[in-house]
Structure formats: C-alpha cells, structure tokens
Amino acid sequence: MTTARDAIAATSLLVGLSALSLTTGTAASRADDPVMHHVTYTVAAANPIYADIYYLDQEPPIFSDYSHNPYQFVPNVRADIGPDRPWVYELDLANPHQWAMVSASTGTEPGAAQFHCDLSVDGAVVVSQDGPTGVLCSLRHW
C-alpha cells in the first residue's frame, strides 16, 4: 500500500515541478526582454528645401555590427520639407540613449534652410537643435 501511495505522491510531485518550471521559464524569458521606448524624430525647416536626412532606424545587435557597416542601420532619405511640411519618423528602441539619432543637411542645395530637429522618447522631447545648413539630434555625442 505504501508503494502505491509513494508512487502517486512522486508522480504528483513531478507533475507539479514540471508545471512550475514551465511557468518560471516563461516568466524569466519575459523578464529578459528589453523595455522598448517609443522614439520620434522630427525635422523641419523655416525655408522650403530638399533635405538629406540620415536617421537610425534599428539598433544593431552589437556595436561592432554598426562600426563595420553604419549605413545598414542609418538609411538616408531626401525629403521635401518646409515650415508646414516636417519629416517625421517613429520607431521603438531598447536603448535610445545610445542609438537614437537623426541629422539633416542641405546637401548640394543652395541657401540656408534654418533646420530644426526634435528627438522625443516616450512622448517627451529630450533633444531639440537648430542649424542654418545642418542639424543633429542625438542623446549621445557622436
């Protein structure tokens, strides 16, 4: 009788431990996921211009990936912007303090655009810059 009772108890214990390890494993993997921050880049100009805009659109897995090929992570667009036509891009980043970056320049266009850029993280503007022919918004010193 004790062997049957011991076998049932052992089986119950194993089932319970298996269930516990499944739920613990799920909780641990969720805890390892990075907290994502919503980032918004905005570039505007006081004077209408076609601007060359470079912006980080994804975080590299490791810095050396960025170092070896930055243009894989920082695309370029040529945008028609002006006082009522800002360029806006939104994305989610795990580490915006290291990676969030947008820059704009007049490129080969003549004249001064009087650029303005904003970098927002989770709805709050954290960097705001102005420049006549170019501008950089970043939390990190490049």
C-alpha positions in Angstrom: 0.0 0.0 0.0 2.8 2.4 0.8 4.4 1.8 -2.6 1.3 2.7 -4.4 0.9 5.8 -2.2 4.6 6.7 -2.7 4.3 6.3 -6.4 1.2 8.6 -6.6 3.0 11.2 -4.4 6.1 11.0 -6.5 4.1 11.4 -9.7 2.2 14.3 -8.3 5.4 16.0 -7.2 7.0 15.5 -10.7 3.9 16.9 -12.4 3.9 19.9 -10.1 7.6 20.6 -10.6 7.2 20.3 -14.3 4.4 22.9 -14.3 6.4 25.2 -12.1 9.4 25.0 -14.4 7.2 25.8 -17.4 5.8 28.9 -15.8 9.1 30.0 -14.3 10.8 29.7 -17.7 8.1 31.9 -19.3 8.4 34.5 -16.7 12.2 34.5 -16.9 12.2 34.9 -20.7 9.8 37.8 -20.4 12.0 39.4 -17.7 14.9 39.2 -20.1 13.1 41.1 -22.9 14.3 44.7 -23.0 12.0 47.6 -22.2 11.2 49.3 -25.5 11.0 53.1 -25.7 8.9 54.9 -28.4 11.2 57.3 -30.3 10.1 60.1 -32.7 12.4 62.0 -35.0 11.1 65.3 -36.4 13.0 67.5 -38.9 11.6 70.8 -40.1 12.9 73.9 -41.9 12.0 77.6 -41.8 12.6 77.7 -45.6 11.4 75.0 -48.1 14.2 72.7 -49.1 15.1 69.1 -50.2 17.0 67.9 -47.1 19.4 65.0 -46.8 18.2 63.2 -43.7 20.1 60.3 -42.0 18.5 58.5 -39.1 19.0 55.4 -37.1 16.1 53.0 -37.9 17.1 49.9 -35.9 19.5 49.1 -33.1 22.5 46.9 -34.1 22.8 43.7 -32.0 26.4 44.7 -31.1 28.4 47.9 -31.6 30.9 46.2 -34.0 28.0 45.5 -36.4 27.3 49.2 -36.5 31.0 50.0 -36.7 31.6 47.7 -39.7 28.6 49.0 -41.7 26.8 52.0 -40.3 24.6 52.6 -43.4 22.9 49.2 -42.7 21.4 50.9 -39.6 21.3 54.5 -40.7 19.5 55.0 -44.0 19.3 58.2 -46.0 16.2 59.9 -47.4 15.9 63.1 -49.4 12.8 64.8 -48.1 10.9 67.9 -49.3 10.4 69.8 -46.0 9.4 73.3 -45.1 7.6 75.3 -42.4 4.4 73.3 -42.8 5.9 70.1 -44.0 8.1 68.4 -41.3 9.6 65.0 -41.8 8.6 62.6 -39.0 9.7 59.0 -38.3 8.7 56.8 -35.4 10.3 53.6 -34.1 10.9 51.6 -30.9 14.3 51.3 -29.4 15.6 49.4 -26.3 18.4 51.9 -25.8 17.6 55.3 -27.2 20.3 57.0 -25.1 22.9 55.1 -27.1 21.3 54.8 -30.5 18.6 57.4 -31.2 19.9 59.8 -33.8 18.7 62.0 -36.7 20.6 64.5 -38.8 19.7 66.8 -41.7 21.7 68.9 -44.1 21.1 71.0 -47.2 23.4 68.7 -49.1 24.0 70.3 -52.5 21.0 72.6 -52.2 21.9 76.3 -52.1 20.8 78.6 -49.3 20.2 78.2 -45.6 17.2 76.1 -44.7 17.2 77.0 -41.0 16.7 73.4 -39.8 15.1 72.4 -36.6 15.1 68.9 -35.2 13.4 67.2 -32.2 14.1 63.8 -30.7 11.3 62.5 -28.4 11.5 59.5 -26.2 8.2 58.1 -24.8 6.4 61.3 -25.7 8.8 63.8 -24.2 11.2 66.0 -26.3 14.7 65.2 -24.9 16.8 66.9 -27.6 16.0 70.0 -29.7 18.5 71.6 -32.0 18.6 74.3 -34.7 21.1 75.0 -37.5 21.3 77.1 -40.7 22.5 74.4 -43.1 22.7 71.2 -40.9 21.4 69.9 -37.6 22.0 66.8 -35.4 19.6 65.5 -32.7 21.1 62.7 -30.6 21.4 61.9 -26.9 24.9 60.6 -27.5 27.9 62.6 -28.5 29.0 61.1 -31.9 
